[in-house]
Amino acid sequence: QVQLVESGGDLVQAGGSLRLSCAASENLFMYNVVGWYRQAPGKQRELVATINVGGTIKYADSVKGRFTISRDSAKIDLQMDSLKPEDTAVYYCNAKLPSKDYWGQGTQVTVSS
């Protein structure tokens, strides 16, 4: 099973940028869909951006035009620009097979106003 390790979370001012990276222990092209989710305090985990094995990308409406997902065989990156306080959350990397989800441990992103 794949091991996913996120990095890049930090405290940043509103309007700033961060780049998150998720390192994978296996070839990510073996997984149907990979991507990023986030969970803010008191809220459910939600999709941020995903990319499937064919390269089709999906973004949450709240991040369209501000976030960019990319991946190669070994990592999944999330470029986050024009950050807002409402982007504050723990960000999780995910890799999906039809029967199972794999998650990283999460990285904290805090956006101050």
Secondary structure as GFF3:
##gff-version 3
##sequence-region A 1 113
A	DSSP	beta_strand	4	7	.	.	.	ID=ss1
A	DSSP	beta_strand	11	13	.	.	.	ID=ss2
A	DSSP	beta_strand	18	24	.	.	.	ID=ss3
A	DSSP	three_ten_helix	28	30	.	.	.	ID=ss4
A	DSSP	beta_strand	33	39	.	.	.	ID=ss5
A	DSSP	beta_strand	46	52	.	.	.	ID=ss6
A	DSSP	beta_strand	57	59	.	.	.	ID=ss7
A	DSSP	beta_strand	67	71	.	.	.	ID=ss8
A	DSSP	beta_strand	75	80	.	.	.	ID=ss9
A	DSSP	three_ten_helix	85	87	.	.	.	ID=ss10
A	DSSP	beta_strand	89	97	.	.	.	ID=ss11
A	DSSP	beta_strand	100	103	.	.	.	ID=ss12
A	DSSP	beta_strand	107	112	.	.	.	ID=ss13
###
